[in-house]
Amino acid sequence: MVKVNKYDFETLVNRKNTGSGKWDRMYGANPNIGDNIVPLSVADMEFRTAPGIVENLKKYLDESILGYTSPTDDYYNSVIRWMERRHGFSPKREWFVEVPGVIPALRHLVAVLTEPGDSVLITPPVYFPFSSVPVSQGRKVVESELVVRGNTYDIDFDDFEAKARREDVKLFILCSPHNPVGRVWEKWELEKICKICYENDVYIISDEIHFDLIMPGYRHTSIATLDDKYLDNCAICTAPSKTFNLAGMQAANIFIANRDVRERVTEVKGGGVNVLGIKACEFAYNHCEEWLEQVIQVIDGNRKYVESFIAKSIPQVKVFELQGTYLMWLDFNGLGMDYKELEVFLQNSAQLFLNQGYVFGNGGHGFVRMNIACPRWVIEDAMDRLLRHYPEDTQDCT
Ligand SMILES: Cc1ncc(COP(=O)(O)O)c(C=O)c1O
């Protein structure tokens, strides 16, 4: 039983026919799926919205007019205070670029910082829009694949530096913390990345959207807090969307210290963020820190449950250390299936709707990403189905 005193992290809200991308995708793959099956894929949470957001939004709707509305000083101050309190970083007011999401920000930044034919450096396996966004704009992608170290991953710095030196590489998209492998990069690693990119005129987009979801014992370092000289060479992408499950509100804050880059992004981005997204962000940062502390405990409890269940019952599956995010990374290659067979087994037999690792590019085949931001009993059911449907002939091959 999860010991959480104040908020409800146990009740499941059924999202069938609500327009949830995660649930719709599951019913698309199997329209006859049982009512008790919950998808564990797309990165949003199966928890009710924090009361501090709901109550304040209701009050706001009762009292306000929803006309053309820009972010106010209260908004900027609540974001700045959050960054200071939680990340030791004081963004200047003029660095803000508000956008409806980090993906739109990636699109604008790629458009502004590179020309067709230029290359963008990424470190797969990584969140798939890091390659699809540049490619959709006629850019090329250069990969420096992460390397496995025990039950975590490292950057291969020799390879990374060699790629960053290439004339055609103009931009690096950093995932910090890293989706899907769950790494929280250490300060020295980020310093090394910044140094290499700075020395080779490679601008950095630091996607820090998961920056508040850090497991006990780890610490996120924003690249905004490193040497000042690197600030001009990076855009820091943040949002309340992962932290407080507000993806549908479509509000993100990008910090761009470099004036030229900022002005060009502001020019191409067009409109701003809708007023309810702005207010939800403000209320979350002002009133919901305790909810965040508790949700991290719930996620960490789910992580421990998955780790010990798999170690005990299915040791052929390798579980990677979840340092940050709520997305666990599991290696199923020990089962001896190819990655397509694995997908069919998980979806059709075990009725597990996860993200298949191959969508995250090289290094992802035979892996899966499992979203554990849901009530514990949902995870217990999922693990139980996995064990029950586990192919007989692989059960005793360790
Ligand atoms: C690393 C990363 N960046 C960006 C996004 C999506 O951002 P947004 O919904 O703000 O466009 C996600 C969503 O899963 C993500 O994991």
The ligand as a Gaussian input file, in Angstrom:
#p B3LYP/6-31G(d) Opt

LIG

0 1
 C       11.754000      15.006000     -23.739000
 C       10.411000      15.519000     -24.162000
 N       10.325000      16.692000     -24.804000
 C        9.136000      17.191000     -25.212000
 C        7.958000      16.497000     -24.970000
 C        6.654000      17.051000     -25.462000
 O        6.537000      18.376000     -25.119000
 P        5.239000      19.232000     -25.413000
 O        4.045000      18.423000     -25.065000
 O        5.443000      20.423000     -24.526000
 O        5.298000      19.612000     -26.857000
 C        8.008000      15.279000     -24.303000
 C        6.774000      14.508000     -24.072000
 O        6.787000      13.353000     -23.758000
 C        9.264000      14.780000     -23.892000
 O        9.371000      13.615000     -23.228000

